[in-house]
Amino acid sequence: MTDKASQPDHSKPGDATEQIQIPLKELIKTRRDKVTKLTSAGINLYPYRYERTHVITELLENFDTMANDETVVRLAGRVMLRRKMGKASFADVRDGSERLQIYVKLNNVGQEGYDLFDTIDLGDIIGCEGTLFVTRTGERTLKVTSFEILTKALHPLPDKHAGLVDIETRYRRRYADLIVNPEVREDFIKRTKIIRTIRDFLNNNDFLEVETPILQPLYGGGMALPFKTHHHRLDRELYLRIADELYLKRLLVGGFEKVWEFCKDFRNEGIDRLHNPEFSMIELYWAYADYRDMAAMFEQMLRQVVFELHGTYRIPYHDHEIDFEPPFKWISMIDSIREETGVDFSGMSFEQATAAAKKLGVTGDGLINRGKVIEAVWEAKVEPTLIQPTFIADFPFEISPLAKKHREKEGLTERFELFIAGLEMGNAFSELNDPVDQLQRFLQQGKALEAGDDEAQPLDDDFITALMYGMPPTAGLGFGVDRLIMILTNKHNIRDVLLFPQMKEMKEGSVPVSKILAQIVDEESTGDTE
């Protein structure tokens, strides 16, 4: 069905143009004045509910049939664009699913209704009823017969064409970012799909999803500096967890054989493009399996997630194409260093490793044992080269306090980390289950703490007690959800995949918007207007 109505020029920003030069307080005050005037006229600008018949995606999917049948529909959404053309107006309305143009004509809504539509600003949320048609230029449109304001927006939207481009503002005011940048919304919808696919995979492989404490009397399961707090009633220090590992292993002692948790972990470390103090992890433990079994399953899971999201195993990331289809490369940490530098660290003493590292230009205060030296050389020379999915395996004993000693290689452990595009994507062990060996590792970690390694793990007496009851042979894996989502959505900063990343304090001198609103309301009550 067609209509003689003309189509608005979407290349013009409409009402948004005037927002650039006008001070924010004046813009908010203008909108607040409309609220006062309309409320005085008995119009409720913040009603309790609105009965929708469809979301916009449903209208677009069934458009031709509903337009031909002149089906009366009711939709609701935010006004993103508006253009007045005498006795008719066009607007773009966006709900949580899609965008649709609406057509409001004086003859269809009456003078009172048209005057009310004149008061609408960009960002207002409205509900409207009408029938569907196609304009002469082919734009699918809703011809409005009645409408109501559901929420009056007091803060103006960013300019239609300039958009919300300041990266700091986008992170701080993610709600505004989501309103004006639909592609950002799509990225976070993908995030949910990725997590759902992982959950389905693990559930289908008989892993039991569990919950373990976030507040812990003793941190452990990782090498990191924790956040500390104080519980007043118990009068004791507690820590936000840095990992779920030790509690999940307790469950294997208790008889569960496959457990996993989607968890929020916290590490008191710097903020950069790959790190946020609060981050999402998935940890899983599999009784009677080893690290090779876990690697095979992890690879299978990632391949399934990639295909579910993209419909292909090849995806772009920055300047590379990442191919998840071939078997992932498997190489030991020491062999990867030898491939890259020609230096073989196997069998070296601490002193020999330190000297070899120095020749490679790798030095530092934190190189307090052989394992730390080898790790530092690997990080400097190998890690940046790992673009395609690669398992780096068999880590030095000194940097793997919770992994079993390698069954064949002296001084190494059965541990792997997966790297994609130069980023660590997961960490796994053949888990240590000998309580005496574990106790000795904790004691060595205690010495590292005393030597100044503030990321070393303290002795967990209860975990040793649990192991004394007996934990079966186990493979464990932990991987960062946020970094995986970065790869799968082609993002290069972790804050782009976190809805509300941690930010520095606002600059001094910036006036909070709430203070501006409070001033306006105070001026209304006193009659003191500029």
FIDRENLUM-643463 format. One record per residue (C-alpha): x, y, z; residue in one letter. Coordinates in nm, 2 decimals, decimal comma. Each point is the difference from the previous one (the first is absolute). Layout:
// FIDRENLUM-643463
c1	c2	c3	res
X	Y	Z	a
...
This chain:
// FIDRENLUM-643463
c1	c2	c3	res
0,00	0,00	0,00	m
0,13	0,35	-0,09	t
-0,07	0,35	0,12	d
0,04	0,35	-0,16	k
0,21	0,11	0,30	a
0,35	0,10	-0,09	s
0,30	-0,14	0,18	q
0,22	0,21	0,23	p
0,36	0,07	-0,09	d
0,20	-0,23	0,23	h
0,32	0,18	-0,09	s
-0,10	0,29	0,23	k
0,03	-0,02	0,37	p
-0,32	0,17	0,07	g
-0,05	0,13	0,36	d
0,35	-0,12	0,10	a
0,17	0,29	-0,20	t
-0,09	0,27	0,25	e
0,14	-0,20	0,30	q
0,36	0,06	-0,10	i
0,02	0,37	0,09	q
-0,25	0,03	0,29	i
0,13	-0,05	0,36	p
-0,12	-0,32	0,16	l
-0,18	0,17	0,28	k
-0,21	0,19	-0,25	e
-0,09	-0,31	-0,19	l
-0,10	-0,19	0,31	i
-0,20	0,30	0,13	k
-0,19	0,02	-0,33	t
-0,10	-0,36	0,03	r
-0,08	0,04	0,37	r
-0,23	0,30	-0,09	d
-0,19	-0,23	-0,24	k
-0,05	-0,25	0,28	v
-0,14	0,27	0,23	t
-0,24	0,13	-0,26	k
-0,12	-0,34	-0,12	l
-0,04	-0,13	0,36	t
-0,21	0,31	0,08	s
-0,22	-0,09	-0,29	a
-0,07	-0,34	0,16	g
0,23	-0,21	-0,22	i
0,20	-0,27	0,17	n
0,34	-0,01	-0,16	l
0,11	-0,30	0,20	y
-0,29	-0,25	-0,01	p
0,03	-0,35	0,15	y
-0,03	-0,22	-0,31	r
-0,08	-0,02	-0,37	y
-0,17	-0,29	-0,17	e
0,20	-0,08	-0,31	r
-0,12	-0,25	-0,27	t
0,34	-0,04	-0,16	h
0,37	0,08	0,02	v
0,13	0,17	-0,32	i
0,19	-0,31	-0,12	t
-0,33	-0,19	-0,01	e
-0,16	0,28	-0,20	l
0,28	0,00	-0,25	l
-0,01	-0,38	-0,04	e
-0,37	0,00	-0,07	n
-0,02	0,35	-0,16	f
-0,17	-0,08	-0,34	d
-0,27	-0,21	0,15	t
-0,08	0,24	0,28	m
0,01	0,30	-0,23	a
-0,24	-0,16	-0,26	n
-0,24	-0,11	0,28	d
0,02	0,35	0,16	e
0,07	-0,17	0,33	t
-0,01	0,25	0,29	v
0,33	-0,03	0,20	v
0,14	0,16	0,31	r
0,37	0,05	0,05	l
0,22	0,19	0,24	a
0,35	0,13	-0,01	g
0,24	0,30	0,01	r
-0,02	0,29	-0,25	v
0,33	0,01	-0,18	m
-0,07	0,24	-0,28	l
-0,28	0,24	-0,07	r
-0,09	0,23	-0,29	r
-0,30	0,23	-0,03	k
-0,16	0,07	-0,34	m
-0,28	0,25	0,06	g
-0,31	-0,20	0,11	k
0,19	-0,33	0,00	a
0,31	-0,13	0,18	s
0,22	-0,30	-0,03	f
0,21	-0,16	0,27	a
0,22	-0,31	0,05	d
-0,10	-0,21	0,29	v
0,24	-0,27	0,13	r
-0,09	-0,27	0,25	d
0,22	-0,28	0,14	g
-0,02	-0,18	-0,33	s
0,01	0,24	-0,30	e
-0,09	0,34	-0,15	r
-0,32	0,10	-0,18	l
-0,11	0,33	-0,15	q
-0,33	0,14	0,12	i
-0,23	0,26	-0,18	y
-0,20	0,24	0,21	v
-0,26	0,21	-0,19	k
-0,22	0,27	0,14	l
-0,31	-0,15	-0,17	n
0,07	-0,34	0,16	n
0,07	0,10	0,36	v
-0,19	0,33	0,03	g
0,12	0,34	0,10	q
0,05	-0,09	0,37	e
0,20	-0,31	-0,09	g
0,21	0,18	-0,25	y
0,08	0,28	0,24	d
0,11	-0,27	0,25	l
0,22	-0,16	-0,26	f
0,16	0,35	-0,05	d
0,13	-0,02	0,36	t
0,19	-0,32	-0,06	i
0,38	0,01	0,02	d
0,26	-0,24	-0,12	l
0,04	-0,27	0,26	g
-0,36	0,01	0,12	d
-0,17	-0,34	0,02	i
-0,34	-0,02	-0,15	i
-0,27	-0,26	-0,07	g
-0,20	0,02	-0,32	c
-0,28	-0,18	-0,18	e
-0,07	-0,01	-0,37	g
0,03	-0,20	-0,32	t
0,29	-0,08	-0,22	l
0,07	0,14	-0,35	f
0,29	0,07	-0,24	v
0,09	0,36	-0,10	t
0,05	0,10	-0,36	r
0,37	-0,04	0,05	t
-0,04	-0,35	0,13	g
0,05	0,06	0,38	e
-0,21	-0,24	0,21	r
-0,19	0,22	0,24	t
-0,27	0,00	0,27	l
-0,29	0,25	-0,06	k
-0,08	0,11	0,35	v
-0,36	0,05	0,11	t
0,07	0,05	0,37	s
0,31	0,02	0,22	f
0,11	0,09	0,35	e
0,32	0,11	0,17	i
0,12	-0,28	0,22	l
0,32	0,16	0,13	t
0,12	0,36	-0,04	k
0,38	0,00	-0,04	a
0,16	0,30	0,18	l
0,35	-0,05	-0,14	h
0,05	0,06	-0,37	p
0,15	-0,27	-0,22	l
0,34	0,05	-0,16	p
0,00	0,14	-0,35	d
-0,14	-0,24	-0,26	k
0,31	0,02	-0,22	h
0,28	0,07	0,24	a
-0,14	-0,27	0,22	g
0,15	-0,09	0,34	l
0,36	-0,02	-0,11	v
0,19	0,10	0,32	d
0,12	-0,34	0,12	i
0,01	0,10	0,37	e
-0,36	0,12	-0,02	t
-0,11	-0,31	-0,18	r
0,14	-0,22	0,28	y
-0,12	0,21	0,28	r
-0,35	0,05	-0,15	r
-0,05	-0,34	-0,16	r
-0,38	0,06	0,00	y
0,05	0,30	-0,24	a
0,25	-0,20	-0,21	d
-0,26	-0,28	-0,04	l
-0,27	0,25	-0,10	i
0,19	0,17	-0,28	v
0,23	-0,28	-0,11	n
-0,21	-0,30	-0,10	p
0,32	-0,20	-0,10	e
0,11	0,01	0,37	v
-0,33	-0,16	0,09	r
0,06	-0,27	-0,25	e
0,34	-0,07	0,15	d
-0,15	-0,06	0,34	f
-0,28	-0,22	-0,15	i
0,29	-0,20	-0,14	k
0,16	-0,02	0,34	r
-0,32	-0,16	0,14	t
-0,01	-0,24	-0,29	k
0,36	-0,11	0,06	i
-0,06	-0,06	0,37	i
-0,32	-0,19	-0,08	r
0,18	-0,22	-0,25	t
0,27	-0,08	0,25	i
-0,26	-0,08	0,26	r
-0,18	-0,23	-0,24	d
0,32	-0,18	-0,09	f
0,10	-0,07	0,36	l
-0,35	-0,10	0,10	n
-0,02	-0,24	-0,30	n
0,33	-0,15	0,11	n
-0,14	-0,07	0,35	d
0,18	0,27	0,19	f
-0,20	0,12	0,30	l
-0,02	0,38	0,04	e
0,07	0,10	0,36	v
0,06	0,32	0,21	e
0,29	0,05	0,24	t
0,07	0,30	0,24	p
0,11	0,33	-0,14	i
0,10	0,13	0,35	l
0,27	-0,24	0,13	q
0,19	-0,02	0,32	p
0,31	-0,08	-0,20	l
0,07	0,07	-0,36	y
0,16	-0,26	-0,23	g
-0,02	-0,19	-0,33	g
0,20	0,26	-0,19	g
0,30	0,23	0,00	m
-0,14	0,34	0,07	a
-0,03	0,28	0,26	l
-0,35	-0,01	0,16	p
-0,25	0,26	0,12	f
-0,04	-0,01	0,37	k
-0,29	0,11	0,22	t
-0,10	-0,03	0,36	h
-0,31	-0,18	0,14	h
-0,10	0,19	0,31	h
-0,22	-0,25	0,16	r
0,25	-0,28	-0,03	l
0,29	0,25	0,05	d
0,22	-0,17	-0,26	r
0,16	0,08	-0,33	e
-0,17	-0,14	-0,32	l
0,11	0,00	-0,36	y
-0,18	0,03	-0,33	l
0,08	-0,32	-0,18	r
0,28	0,01	-0,26	i
-0,10	-0,35	-0,13	a
-0,25	-0,28	0,07	d
0,24	-0,28	-0,02	e
0,04	-0,11	0,36	l
-0,37	-0,01	0,08	y
-0,08	-0,19	-0,32	l
0,26	-0,26	0,08	k
-0,16	-0,04	0,35	r
-0,31	-0,11	-0,19	l
0,19	-0,27	-0,18	l
0,12	-0,12	0,34	v
-0,37	-0,01	0,10	g
-0,09	-0,23	-0,29	g
-0,10	0,22	-0,30	f
0,19	-0,10	-0,31	e
-0,06	0,28	-0,25	k
-0,06	0,35	0,14	v
0,01	0,35	-0,15	w
-0,07	0,36	0,10	e
-0,06	0,32	-0,19	f
0,16	0,24	0,25	c
0,09	0,36	0,07	k
0,36	0,02	0,12	d
0,19	0,30	0,13	f
0,37	0,08	-0,02	r
0,16	0,31	0,15	n
0,21	0,08	-0,31	e
0,04	0,27	-0,26	g
-0,26	0,10	-0,25	i
0,09	-0,02	-0,37	d
-0,13	-0,13	-0,32	r
0,01	-0,36	0,12	l
-0,07	0,04	0,37	h
-0,29	0,11	0,21	n
0,00	-0,05	0,38	p
-0,33	-0,18	-0,03	e
-0,03	-0,26	-0,27	f
-0,19	-0,31	-0,11	s
0,15	-0,34	0,01	m
-0,12	-0,36	-0,06	i
0,17	-0,27	0,20	e
-0,07	-0,37	-0,04	l
0,14	-0,32	0,15	y
-0,02	-0,35	-0,14	w
0,07	-0,30	0,21	a
0,21	-0,29	-0,14	y
0,12	0,21	-0,29	a
0,34	0,18	-0,06	d
0,12	0,32	-0,17	y
0,00	-0,16	-0,34	r
-0,36	-0,11	0,03	d
-0,09	0,36	0,11	m
0,19	0,15	-0,30	a
-0,20	-0,22	-0,24	a
-0,33	0,10	0,15	m
0,09	0,37	0,02	f
0,09	0,00	-0,36	e
-0,33	-0,17	-0,09	q
-0,19	0,25	0,20	m
0,17	0,31	-0,15	l
-0,06	-0,14	-0,35	r
-0,37	-0,04	0,07	q
-0,03	0,35	0,15	v
0,17	0,16	-0,30	v
-0,22	-0,18	-0,25	f
-0,32	0,07	0,19	e
0,08	0,37	0,01	l
0,14	0,05	-0,35	h
-0,10	-0,30	-0,21	g
0,36	-0,05	-0,09	t
0,33	-0,10	0,17	y
0,19	0,29	-0,14	r
-0,04	0,34	0,16	i
0,18	0,33	-0,03	p
0,19	0,15	0,29	y
0,18	0,32	-0,05	h
0,24	-0,06	-0,30	d
-0,03	-0,37	0,02	h
-0,23	-0,28	-0,10	e
-0,04	-0,26	0,29	i
-0,07	-0,35	-0,12	d
-0,16	-0,22	0,26	f
-0,05	-0,30	-0,23	e
0,34	-0,18	-0,01	p
0,12	-0,18	0,31	p
0,15	0,26	0,24	f
0,38	-0,01	0,02	k
0,15	-0,16	0,32	w
0,35	0,09	0,11	i
0,19	0,01	0,33	s
0,10	0,34	0,14	m
0,37	-0,09	-0,02	i
-0,02	-0,13	-0,36	d
-0,19	0,31	-0,11	s
0,29	0,22	0,14	i
0,25	-0,22	-0,18	r
-0,20	0,03	-0,33	e
0,00	0,38	0,04	e
0,34	0,08	0,14	t
0,22	-0,31	-0,05	g
0,06	-0,02	0,38	v
-0,09	-0,32	0,18	d
-0,08	0,06	0,37	f
-0,06	-0,37	0,08	s
0,23	-0,12	0,28	g
0,13	0,35	0,08	m
0,05	0,10	0,36	s
-0,13	0,33	0,13	f
0,34	0,17	-0,05	e
0,03	-0,14	-0,36	q
-0,35	0,10	-0,09	a
0,06	0,36	0,13	t
0,31	0,03	-0,20	a
-0,17	-0,13	-0,32	a
-0,29	0,24	0,06	a
0,23	0,29	0,04	k
0,17	-0,08	-0,34	k
-0,36	0,02	-0,15	l
-0,05	0,34	0,16	g
-0,24	-0,13	0,27	v
0,07	0,12	0,35	t
-0,21	0,12	0,30	g
-0,04	0,00	0,38	d
-0,27	-0,26	0,00	g
0,21	-0,28	-0,15	l
0,05	-0,17	0,34	i
0,01	-0,36	-0,12	n
0,06	-0,21	-0,31	r
-0,37	-0,02	-0,09	g
-0,04	0,37	0,01	k
0,30	0,05	-0,23	v
-0,13	-0,24	-0,26	i
-0,35	0,15	0,02	e
0,15	0,35	-0,05	a
0,20	-0,10	-0,30	v
-0,31	-0,18	-0,15	w
-0,22	0,31	0,06	e
0,25	0,23	-0,18	a
0,10	-0,23	-0,29	k
-0,28	-0,24	-0,07	v
-0,34	0,12	0,13	e
-0,05	0,29	-0,26	p
0,06	-0,24	-0,29	t
-0,29	-0,24	0,09	l
-0,27	0,11	-0,24	i
-0,17	-0,33	-0,09	q
-0,14	-0,21	0,29	p
0,29	-0,15	0,18	t
0,03	-0,21	0,31	f
0,32	0,09	0,20	i
0,06	-0,30	0,22	a
0,23	-0,13	0,28	d
0,07	0,30	0,22	f
0,29	0,02	0,25	p
-0,07	-0,15	0,34	f
0,06	0,33	0,18	e
-0,28	0,20	-0,17	i
-0,26	-0,28	0,02	s
-0,08	-0,07	0,37	p
-0,32	-0,18	-0,06	l
0,10	-0,22	-0,30	a
0,13	-0,36	0,01	k
0,37	-0,06	-0,08	k
0,05	-0,11	-0,35	h
0,00	-0,38	-0,03	r
0,29	0,01	-0,24	e
0,18	0,33	0,02	k
0,21	0,11	0,30	e
-0,07	0,34	0,15	g
-0,32	0,05	-0,20	l
-0,37	-0,04	0,07	t
-0,30	-0,12	-0,20	e
-0,15	0,33	-0,08	r
-0,10	0,18	-0,31	f
-0,12	0,35	-0,10	e
-0,18	0,07	-0,32	l
0,10	0,31	-0,20	f
-0,19	0,17	-0,29	i
0,11	0,32	-0,17	a
0,27	0,04	0,27	g
-0,25	-0,01	0,28	l
-0,02	-0,26	0,28	e
-0,34	-0,17	-0,03	m
0,01	-0,28	0,26	g
0,21	-0,18	0,26	n
-0,02	-0,37	0,09	a
0,17	-0,27	0,20	f
0,02	-0,36	0,08	s
-0,10	0,10	0,35	e
0,22	-0,07	0,30	l
-0,18	-0,24	0,24	n
0,28	-0,12	0,22	d
-0,05	0,19	0,34	p
0,37	-0,03	0,09	v
0,11	0,14	-0,33	d
-0,26	0,27	0,01	q
0,11	0,10	0,36	l
0,36	0,02	-0,11	q
-0,10	0,23	-0,30	r
-0,20	0,22	0,24	f
0,31	0,03	0,22	l
0,21	0,10	-0,30	q
-0,26	0,26	-0,09	q
0,03	0,13	0,36	g
0,38	0,05	-0,06	k
-0,08	0,18	-0,32	a
-0,24	0,23	0,19	l
0,28	0,07	0,25	e
0,23	0,07	-0,29	a
-0,23	0,27	-0,13	g
-0,23	-0,18	-0,24	d
-0,33	0,15	0,11	d
-0,19	-0,22	-0,25	e
0,12	-0,33	0,15	a
-0,27	-0,21	0,17	q
-0,03	-0,04	0,38	p
-0,03	-0,34	0,17	l
-0,37	-0,12	0,00	d
-0,02	-0,24	0,29	d
-0,36	-0,10	-0,07	d
0,09	-0,08	-0,36	f
0,28	-0,23	0,11	i
-0,25	-0,17	0,24	t
-0,24	-0,05	-0,29	a
0,28	-0,16	-0,21	l
0,07	-0,24	0,29	m
-0,35	-0,14	-0,05	y
0,10	-0,08	-0,35	g
-0,06	0,18	-0,34	m
-0,01	-0,22	-0,31	p
0,24	0,06	-0,29	p
-0,14	0,32	-0,15	t
0,04	0,25	-0,29	a
-0,09	0,36	0,06	g
-0,05	0,30	-0,23	l
-0,06	0,37	0,05	g
-0,05	0,25	-0,28	f
-0,08	0,36	-0,03	g
-0,34	0,06	-0,15	v
0,07	0,37	-0,07	d
0,31	-0,07	-0,21	r
-0,17	-0,27	-0,19	l
-0,28	0,24	-0,08	i
0,26	0,26	-0,11	m
0,13	-0,25	-0,26	i
-0,34	-0,11	-0,12	l
-0,13	0,36	-0,04	t
0,32	0,14	-0,14	n
0,06	0,25	0,29	k
0,34	0,11	0,12	h
-0,09	0,14	0,34	n
-0,16	-0,20	0,28	i
-0,22	0,30	0,09	r
-0,17	-0,04	-0,34	d
-0,15	-0,33	0,12	v
-0,08	0,10	0,35	l
-0,33	0,19	0,05	l
0,13	0,19	0,29	f
0,39	-0,01	0,02	p
0,18	0,15	0,30	q
0,11	0,36	-0,07	m
0,21	0,26	0,16	k
-0,17	0,28	0,20	e
-0,15	0,29	-0,20	m
0,23	0,30	-0,06	k
-0,02	0,27	0,26	e
-0,22	0,29	-0,10	g
-0,26	-0,21	-0,19	s
-0,35	0,08	0,11	v
-0,22	-0,31	0,06	p
-0,32	0,01	-0,21	v
-0,20	-0,08	0,31	s
0,12	0,33	0,15	k
-0,12	0,19	-0,31	i
-0,34	-0,16	0,03	l
-0,01	0,07	0,37	a
0,07	0,37	-0,07	q
-0,28	0,01	-0,26	i
-0,25	-0,15	0,24	v
0,11	0,23	0,28	d
-0,05	0,30	-0,23	e
-0,35	-0,12	-0,09	e
-0,09	-0,02	0,37	s
0,13	0,35	0,07	t
-0,10	0,16	-0,32	g
0,36	0,11	-0,05	d
0,06	-0,05	-0,38	t
0,27	0,15	-0,21	e
